[in-house]
C-alpha cells in the first residue's frame, strides 16, 4: 500500500471518529423528536466532507494525446496513419489524394493497374492496400445475405401457410 493511500485511510478514520463524537454530543445536549429537522441538520453538519480523488491518467487520455500528434493534410484534417507509411511515388500520391477525397471509383480502376505496372514491391503493396481498404467487409456480405434469407423465409412462412 502506498503512503498516500495510508494517509487517506487514516484521514477518513479520523473524520469518522470526529463525526461520531459530534453526533453523540448533539444527542447528549438535546433529544429531538425522531424524524425532526433538527436531528437531520445535526447529522448533516457532523458528516465529513469527502475529498475529491484525482483521476489517474488512463489509456483514453494517452490515446487522445497521440491523436494530437497525427499528421495533417493540406486542409488541416487528420490523415489516416497507414497512408503516412506509403512510399513516395507520383501515381501512388494521386491515388492517396483520391482516397482522402473519397473518390473511390478512381481507386477501383487505377489501383490494380498501378500494381501490375510497377516493379517496386512496396508501391504494389500500397496500391493493393488502398484497394483493399475500400472493399466491403466480407462478414457484412454474409450478414446481409443472412438477413435477406430470413426476410424471405418469414414472408413465405406467413403468407404461404396462413
N, C-alpha and C positions, 0 to 999 in steps of 0.2 A: 504494500500500500504506500502511496506517495505521501510526502509531508503535507502537501496542500489538502489532500483528502482527509488526513487525520485531523488537521486544524479545522476543517469544515465540519467534520463529525463532532468534535469537541464543542464547537460553537453552537451547533444545533442542540446538543445535550444541555449546554448552559442555558440556552434560550428556553428550553422546555422546563428546566428547573425554575427559572425566573417566572415563567408563566404560571406554573403550578403554585408557586408562593404567592403571586398576585391574586390568583383565584381564591386561595384559602384565606388570605387577608380580607378579601371582599366578602366572603361568606361569613367570616367571624364578625365583621363590623355590622352587617345587616343581613337579614334573611329575607330577600324579596320573594314575592309570590311566584310560584312556578309559572314559566311562560311569560313573565313580565319583561318589559323593555329594559329595565334596569339590569337584570341579570344578563341579557344578551349583550348589552353595551359593555358591561364589565368583562365579559369573556372576549369580546372583540378587541378591547384595549389591551388585554393581557396576552393575546396571541402574538407570537413573534412574527416579524416580517421575514418572508423568505428572501434569500439572496438570489439574485439572478445568476445563472450559470453561463459562463462564456462558452459559446459554441466552438467546438473543435473544428479544425479545418477538415472538410470532408472531401471525398473524391469528386463530388459535383463542383466544388469550388476550384479544385485543381483543373478540372475539365474546362471550366469557364475561363480560367487563365490561359489555357492552351488555345482556346478559341480566339483570344485577343491577339495571339501572335500568328494567326493564319495569314497567308499571302493574299493580297487583294488584286483584282483585275483593274483595268483602266477606269471603270465606272465606280470603283471603290467597293465592289461587292466581294465577298469571300469566294475564293476558288476552291474547288474540291482538292483535297490533299493528293490524291492519286495523279492528278494532272501535273503537279509540280515535279514528279519523278520521271516524266517522259523526256526522251532525248530531244535535242533541238533539230528540227527539220522543217523547211518551209511548207511542205504539203501536210505534214502532221500538225503543224501550227494552225493551218487553215481548218483542219478537222476539229482541233481542240476549240477554236473560236466558234465553230458551228455548234459544237456540243454545249458550250456555255451559253450560246444564244438560243438554244432549243431547236435548232434546225436539224432534226434527227433524220430527215429524208436524205440530206446530203451525206450524212454519216453512213446510212444504209447503202447508198450507191457507191461511195468512194472509198470506204474503209477497206473493203475486201480487195478492191482494185489496187490500192496502195500496198496492201500486204503481199499481193502476188508480184508486184513490180519491183519492190525494194529488195536490196541484197542484205541490208542490215537487219539482224535478228531483233534488235531492240526496237527499231521502228516498226517492224512487222508485228511484234507482240503488242506494242502500244496501240496500233491501228485496230488490231483484233480485240483488244481490251475495250476500246471505245465502242466497238460494235456490240460486244457482249453486254456492256452496261446499259444499252438501250433496249435489249431484248426483254420480254416479259419473263417473270419468274416461272419456271416450269410447274411449281406447286400451284400457282394461281390458275394455270391452264387446267390442271386436274380438278381443282376445287370448283371451277366454273362448269366443267363438264359434269361433275357430280351433281351440282345444283340444278342444271338443266334436266338431267336424267330424273332427279327426284321430282321436279315440277311436272314432267311428262307422266311419270308414274301416278302422281296424285290426281292429275286431270283425268287420265284414263280410268283410274280406280273410282273416282267419284261419279263420272258420267257414264262409265261403262257398266258398272254393277248396280247402279240405282236407278 
